[in-house]
């Protein structure tokens, strides 16, 4: 399996899991049940699931008024972007991405 494929699977998996867990947490909040810890969502965002958290938060109107939560998720997304940029610029991963994009184009 190529590095780009593994990376894509990681991003898709973590975003899908994040999206589903936000939906589950919203349901628990409505029913006053035990909630999923914020720490779980921050860790998922650090592993690339930030977009799923943001999209589900907007769609389900969940955790959108918690400024500290939004800040943590946004910082995790920015950190992911920075790390991807570093990988692309300074490692073979960047060459793999460039080769992959050239085949598509």
Secondary structure, 3 states (H helix, E strand, C coil): CCHHHHHHHHHHHHHHHHHHHHHHHHHHHHCCCCCCCHHHHHHHHHHHHHHHHHHHHHHHCCCCCCHHHHHHHHHHHHHHHHHHHHHHHHCHHHHHHHHHHHHHC
